[in-house]
């Protein structure tokens, strides 16, 4: 039995309608241990081959008058791994084989062997054995393809299961972060309040070291309160319901600039808006927060003695728009351009204040709206971009 095949798939189908061709052929194949089935006509052959066959042995006379359409259609629509061997018994060579030429005109020119009368029994058996070996290799390819499909299906299922687990874990972590940040605010406010009372009411009796310690407690509490506020903002960004609607980028940029107005005045920054800016599918509060964080970074991360320069512009190509927030600040080395969007990543915390959460909020907000975010930097500033679908 051919490995990987069923009983029907290992047989040779024989169609020899004249004289003793069929009985003689069946006897020769049986004596050689080759399973064969004699078909009564071309229609029967077509039905049998659909059930499965290792090869076809056909006398050309069966190909002359009969309708070859169904059989040819089946043979021309085999799976990619399959090319059923066909042995055609002809008289006078292929130049006089009208039946074979008819098959060729209909597109059956692949795995075909011509066996010219008269032939010795050993020639027939050799042709049949070659056909069986050819079919065996095809079955091996089929089995490998099926195994690959099975493995890929199993792998895809595992990936989907693992992805679902990771998404659930991320959701739990975000919930935990939000809860912790919310609960931390009360003790932090107490630390700030009592430290201030200590300095205000007992400052005259405190030694200089005591005053410095109290001031450090207040500063640390303020920094931690800022961090919890950013964590709460991140948590709200991850948890809040999203309702997408057309949003004007010009409007949300103006709202973000208004939030940063004091910092713009204090730094003497030059902020340039290149219009037109597109209308995208998003959520106005989230986009306002996104641009406020990007603008805040552009105003903050500048070289000492330089004034910030910020430019906002867009590239629009259906069906998406990319909005750029560009600065001429300190830039971001290439190896850190992905890391800056992670929570608590601060590349130069010793020189610049911040919690390391602002860009994480940017990424989370944009991704929740179905967009993407990224940055380009060559050491002479940074170009942050967000990409969102254009509103219809």
C-alpha positions as CSV (number, residue, x, y, z in Angstrom):
1,X,0.0,0.0,0.0
2,X,1.3,3.5,-0.9
3,X,2.2,5.3,2.4
4,X,-0.3,8.0,3.4
5,X,-2.9,6.8,0.9
6,X,-6.3,5.0,1.2
7,X,-7.2,1.8,-0.6
8,X,-9.0,3.7,-3.4
9,X,-6.0,6.1,-3.8
10,X,-3.5,3.2,-4.5
11,X,-5.4,1.7,-7.5
12,X,-4.8,2.1,-11.2
13,X,-8.0,2.8,-13.1
14,X,-8.1,0.9,-16.5
15,X,-10.2,1.9,-19.5
16,X,-9.6,-0.3,-22.5
17,X,-12.9,-0.8,-24.4
18,X,-11.7,-2.9,-27.4
19,X,-11.0,-6.6,-27.6
20,X,-9.1,-8.3,-24.8
21,X,-7.1,-5.2,-23.7
22,X,-8.9,-4.8,-20.4
23,X,-8.8,-8.4,-19.2
24,X,-5.2,-8.9,-20.3
25,X,-4.1,-5.6,-18.7
26,X,-6.0,-6.4,-15.4
27,X,-4.4,-9.9,-15.3
28,X,-0.9,-8.5,-15.8
29,X,-1.3,-5.9,-13.1
30,X,-2.8,-8.3,-10.7
31,X,0.1,-10.8,-11.2
32,X,2.5,-8.0,-10.4
33,X,0.7,-7.2,-7.2
34,X,-0.7,-3.9,-8.5
35,X,-4.3,-3.0,-7.5
36,X,-6.4,-2.1,-10.6
37,X,-10.0,-1.4,-11.4
38,X,-11.6,-1.8,-14.8
39,X,-13.9,1.0,-15.8
40,X,-16.8,0.4,-18.2
41,X,-16.7,3.7,-19.9
42,X,-15.3,7.3,-19.7
43,X,-18.1,8.5,-17.4
44,X,-17.3,5.6,-15.0
45,X,-13.6,6.5,-15.1
46,X,-14.5,10.1,-14.2
47,X,-16.5,9.0,-11.2
48,X,-13.8,6.6,-10.0
49,X,-11.0,9.0,-10.3
50,X,-12.9,11.4,-8.1
51,X,-12.9,8.7,-5.4
52,X,-9.2,8.4,-5.7
53,X,-6.5,6.8,-7.9
54,X,-2.8,6.3,-8.2
55,X,-2.9,6.5,-12.0
56,X,-5.0,6.1,-15.1
57,X,-4.3,3.5,-17.9
58,X,-6.4,4.4,-21.0
59,X,-6.6,3.0,-24.5
60,X,-6.7,5.9,-27.0
61,X,-9.9,4.6,-28.6
62,X,-11.8,5.7,-25.5
63,X,-10.6,9.3,-26.0
64,X,-11.9,9.7,-29.6
65,X,-15.6,9.7,-29.6
66,X,-16.5,10.3,-25.9
67,X,-17.0,13.6,-24.1
68,X,-13.7,14.4,-22.4
69,X,-15.0,17.6,-20.7
70,X,-15.7,16.3,-17.2
71,X,-12.5,14.3,-16.9
72,X,-10.4,17.1,-18.4
73,X,-12.0,19.6,-16.0
74,X,-11.2,17.4,-13.0
75,X,-7.6,16.8,-14.1
76,X,-7.0,20.5,-14.7
77,X,-8.3,21.4,-11.2
78,X,-6.3,19.1,-9.1
79,X,-4.7,20.3,-5.8
80,X,-1.3,21.9,-6.1
81,X,0.4,18.7,-4.9
82,X,-1.4,16.4,-7.3
83,X,-0.6,15.4,-10.9
84,X,-2.2,12.0,-11.6
85,X,0.0,9.9,-13.8
86,X,-1.8,8.9,-17.1
87,X,-0.7,6.1,-19.4
88,X,-2.2,6.2,-22.8
89,X,-2.0,3.1,-25.0
90,X,-1.7,4.3,-28.6
91,X,-1.3,2.7,-32.1
92,X,1.4,4.1,-34.4
93,X,3.2,6.5,-32.0
94,X,2.2,9.9,-30.8
95,X,2.2,11.5,-34.3
96,X,-0.8,9.3,-35.1
97,X,-2.4,9.3,-31.7
98,X,-5.6,11.3,-32.4
99,X,-7.0,10.5,-28.9
100,X,-3.9,11.9,-27.2
101,X,-3.8,14.9,-29.4
102,X,-7.4,15.6,-28.5
103,X,-6.5,15.5,-24.8
104,X,-3.5,17.8,-25.4
105,X,-5.7,20.3,-27.1
106,X,-8.0,20.3,-24.1
107,X,-5.1,21.0,-21.8
108,X,-4.0,17.6,-20.5
109,X,-0.3,17.6,-21.2
110,X,1.3,17.0,-17.8
111,X,2.1,13.6,-16.3
112,X,1.3,11.6,-19.4
113,X,3.1,8.5,-20.8
114,X,2.4,7.1,-24.3
115,X,2.6,3.3,-24.6
116,X,2.8,2.2,-28.3
117,X,1.3,-1.1,-29.5
118,X,2.6,-3.7,-29.7
119,X,4.4,-3.7,-26.4
120,X,5.7,-6.4,-24.1
121,X,4.1,-7.1,-20.7
122,X,7.2,-5.9,-18.9
123,X,6.9,-2.5,-20.6
124,X,3.4,-2.1,-19.3
125,X,4.4,-3.1,-15.8
126,X,7.4,-0.8,-15.8
127,X,5.2,2.1,-16.9
128,X,2.7,1.2,-14.1
129,X,5.5,1.0,-11.5
130,X,6.8,4.4,-12.6
131,X,3.3,5.9,-12.3
132,X,3.0,4.4,-8.8
133,X,6.3,5.8,-7.6
134,X,5.4,9.2,-9.0
135,X,2.1,9.1,-7.2
136,X,3.8,8.0,-4.0
137,X,5.9,11.1,-4.0
138,X,2.8,13.2,-4.5
139,X,1.2,11.6,-1.5
140,X,4.3,12.4,0.6
141,X,4.1,16.0,-0.5
142,X,0.4,16.1,0.4
143,X,1.0,14.6,3.8
144,X,3.7,17.2,4.5
145,X,1.4,20.0,3.4
146,X,-1.4,18.7,5.7
147,X,1.0,18.3,8.6
148,X,2.3,21.9,8.0
149,X,-1.3,23.1,7.9
150,X,-2.1,21.2,11.1
151,X,1.0,22.7,12.9
152,X,0.2,26.2,11.6
153,X,-3.4,25.9,12.8
154,X,-2.2,24.7,16.2
155,X,0.4,27.5,16.4
156,X,-2.2,30.1,15.4
157,X,-4.5,28.8,18.1
158,X,-1.7,29.0,20.7
159,X,-0.8,32.5,19.5
160,X,-4.4,33.6,19.8
161,X,-4.7,32.0,23.2
162,X,-1.4,33.6,24.4
163,X,-2.4,37.0,23.0
164,X,-5.7,36.8,24.9
165,X,-3.9,36.0,28.1
166,X,-1.4,38.8,27.6
167,X,-4.3,41.3,26.9
168,X,-6.1,40.1,30.1
169,X,-2.8,40.5,32.1
170,X,-2.2,44.0,30.7
171,X,-5.8,45.0,31.6
172,X,-5.3,43.7,35.1
173,X,-2.0,45.5,35.5
174,X,-3.5,48.7,34.2
175,X,-6.4,48.3,36.7
176,X,-3.9,47.7,39.5
177,X,-1.8,50.8,38.5
178,X,-4.9,52.9,38.4
179,X,-6.1,51.6,41.8
180,X,-2.6,52.1,43.5
181,X,-2.3,55.6,42.0
182,X,-5.7,56.6,43.2
183,X,-5.1,55.3,46.8
184,X,-1.6,57.0,47.0
185,X,-3.0,60.5,46.6
186,X,-4.5,60.8,50.1
187,X,-1.3,60.0,52.0
188,X,0.8,62.1,49.6
189,X,-1.5,65.1,50.2
190,X,-1.1,64.5,54.0
191,X,2.7,64.5,53.7
192,X,2.6,67.7,51.7
193,X,0.2,69.4,54.1
194,X,1.9,68.4,57.4
195,X,5.4,69.2,56.0
196,X,4.2,72.7,55.1
197,X,2.6,73.1,58.5
198,X,5.8,72.0,60.1
199,X,7.8,74.7,58.2
200,X,5.2,77.4,58.6
201,X,4.4,76.9,62.3
202,X,7.6,75.6,63.7
203,X,10.1,77.1,61.3
204,X,11.6,79.5,63.9
205,X,12.5,76.7,66.3
206,X,13.8,74.3,63.6
207,X,17.5,74.2,62.9
208,X,18.6,74.6,59.3
209,X,19.0,70.8,58.9
210,X,15.4,70.4,60.0
211,X,14.1,73.0,57.6
212,X,16.0,71.4,54.7
213,X,14.6,67.9,55.6
214,X,11.1,69.2,55.7
215,X,11.6,71.0,52.4
216,X,12.9,67.7,50.8
217,X,9.9,65.8,52.1
218,X,7.6,68.4,50.5
219,X,9.5,68.2,47.2
220,X,9.5,64.4,47.1
221,X,5.8,64.4,47.9
222,X,5.1,66.9,45.1
223,X,7.1,64.7,42.6
224,X,5.3,61.6,43.7
225,X,1.9,63.4,43.5
226,X,2.8,64.5,39.9
227,X,3.6,60.8,39.1
228,X,0.3,59.5,40.6
229,X,-1.6,62.1,38.6
230,X,0.1,60.9,35.4
231,X,-0.6,57.3,36.3
232,X,-4.2,58.2,36.9
233,X,-4.3,59.9,33.5
234,X,-2.7,56.8,31.9
235,X,-5.2,54.6,33.7
236,X,-8.1,56.7,32.5
237,X,-6.7,56.6,28.9
238,X,-6.5,52.8,29.1
239,X,-9.9,52.3,30.8
240,X,-12.2,54.9,29.3
241,X,-14.8,54.2,26.7
242,X,-13.8,55.4,23.2
243,X,-16.3,57.0,20.9
244,X,-14.7,58.0,17.6
245,X,-16.0,61.1,15.7
246,X,-14.6,63.7,13.3
247,X,-12.1,65.9,15.2
248,X,-10.4,69.0,13.9
249,X,-6.6,68.8,14.5
250,X,-6.4,72.6,14.5
251,X,-9.0,72.8,17.3
252,X,-7.3,70.2,19.6
253,X,-3.9,71.8,18.9
254,X,-5.2,75.2,20.0
255,X,-6.7,73.6,23.1
256,X,-3.4,71.9,23.9
257,X,-1.4,75.1,23.3
258,X,-3.8,76.9,25.7
259,X,-2.9,74.3,28.4
260,X,0.8,75.0,27.8
261,X,0.4,78.8,27.5
262,X,2.3,79.7,30.7
263,X,5.2,77.4,29.8
264,X,5.3,78.9,26.2
265,X,5.5,82.5,27.7
266,X,8.1,81.5,30.3
267,X,10.4,79.8,27.8
268,X,9.9,82.4,25.0
269,X,9.1,79.5,22.7
270,X,8.2,80.0,19.0
271,X,5.3,77.8,18.0
272,X,4.5,77.5,14.3
273,X,1.3,75.9,12.9
274,X,1.4,75.0,9.2
275,X,-2.1,74.8,7.8
276,X,-4.3,73.2,6.7
277,X,-4.5,70.6,9.4
278,X,-6.9,67.6,8.7
279,X,-10.0,66.4,10.3
280,X,-9.5,62.9,11.7
281,X,-11.5,60.2,13.4
282,X,-10.7,60.4,17.1
283,X,-11.9,61.7,20.4
284,X,-11.3,65.3,21.3
285,X,-10.3,65.0,25.0
286,X,-7.8,62.3,24.2
287,X,-6.3,64.1,21.3
288,X,-6.0,67.3,23.3
289,X,-4.1,65.4,26.0
290,X,-1.9,63.8,23.3
291,X,-0.9,67.1,21.8
292,X,-0.5,68.8,25.2
293,X,2.0,66.1,26.2
294,X,3.9,66.3,22.9
295,X,4.0,70.1,23.1
296,X,5.1,70.0,26.8
297,X,8.1,67.7,25.8
298,X,9.1,70.0,22.9
299,X,9.1,73.0,25.3
300,X,11.0,71.2,28.0
301,X,13.8,69.2,26.3
302,X,16.0,72.0,24.9
303,X,19.7,72.8,25.2
304,X,20.6,75.3,27.9
305,X,20.4,78.8,26.7
306,X,18.2,78.0,23.7
307,X,14.6,78.9,23.2
308,X,12.2,76.2,22.1
309,X,11.1,76.1,18.5
310,X,8.0,73.9,17.7
311,X,6.2,73.3,14.5
312,X,3.1,71.3,13.8
313,X,2.2,70.1,10.3
314,X,0.5,67.2,8.6
315,X,0.7,64.8,5.7
316,X,-2.6,63.4,4.4
317,X,-3.1,60.5,2.2
318,X,-6.3,58.6,2.0
319,X,-7.4,56.9,4.2
320,X,-5.0,58.2,6.9
321,X,-3.4,61.4,8.1
322,X,0.0,61.8,9.8
323,X,0.4,64.8,12.1
324,X,3.9,65.9,13.0
325,X,5.1,67.8,16.1
326,X,8.7,68.8,15.4
327,X,11.2,70.6,17.7
328,X,14.8,71.6,17.6
329,X,15.7,70.3,21.1
330,X,18.2,67.8,22.4
331,X,17.0,64.9,20.1
332,X,16.7,61.2,20.9
333,X,19.4,58.6,20.1
334,X,18.2,56.0,17.7
335,X,18.5,53.1,20.3
336,X,16.1,55.0,22.6
337,X,13.4,56.0,20.1
338,X,11.2,53.1,20.9
339,X,11.9,53.1,24.6
340,X,10.7,56.6,25.2
341,X,7.1,55.5,24.8
342,X,7.4,53.0,27.7
343,X,6.1,53.9,31.2
344,X,8.7,55.5,33.5
345,X,11.4,55.8,30.7
346,X,13.4,59.0,31.3
347,X,16.5,59.5,29.2
348,X,18.0,62.5,31.0
349,X,16.2,62.6,34.4
350,X,19.1,64.4,36.1
351,X,18.7,67.5,33.9
352,X,15.0,67.6,33.1
353,X,12.0,67.1,35.4
354,X,9.2,64.8,34.6
355,X,7.6,61.5,35.5
356,X,8.5,59.4,32.4
357,X,4.8,58.7,31.7
358,X,3.8,61.5,29.3
359,X,4.8,59.7,26.1
360,X,3.2,56.5,27.3
361,X,0.0,58.4,27.6
362,X,0.5,59.6,24.0
363,X,0.9,56.1,22.7
364,X,-1.9,54.6,24.7
365,X,-4.3,57.3,23.6
366,X,-3.4,57.1,19.9
367,X,-3.6,53.3,19.8
368,X,-6.9,53.3,21.5
369,X,-8.2,55.5,18.7
370,X,-6.9,53.0,16.2
371,X,-3.8,54.9,15.2
372,X,-0.1,54.7,15.4
373,X,2.7,56.8,17.0
374,X,6.4,57.2,16.4
375,X,9.4,59.5,16.4
376,X,12.3,60.4,14.1
377,X,15.4,62.1,15.4
378,X,18.9,62.8,14.0
379,X,20.3,64.6,17.1
380,X,19.2,68.0,15.9
381,X,15.7,67.8,17.4
382,X,12.9,65.3,17.3
383,X,9.9,64.8,15.0
384,X,7.0,63.0,16.8
385,X,4.2,61.8,14.6
386,X,0.7,60.3,15.2
387,X,-1.3,58.6,12.4
388,X,-5.1,58.4,12.5
389,X,-7.8,57.6,10.0
390,X,-9.1,60.7,8.1
391,X,-12.8,61.6,8.7
392,X,-15.0,60.9,5.7
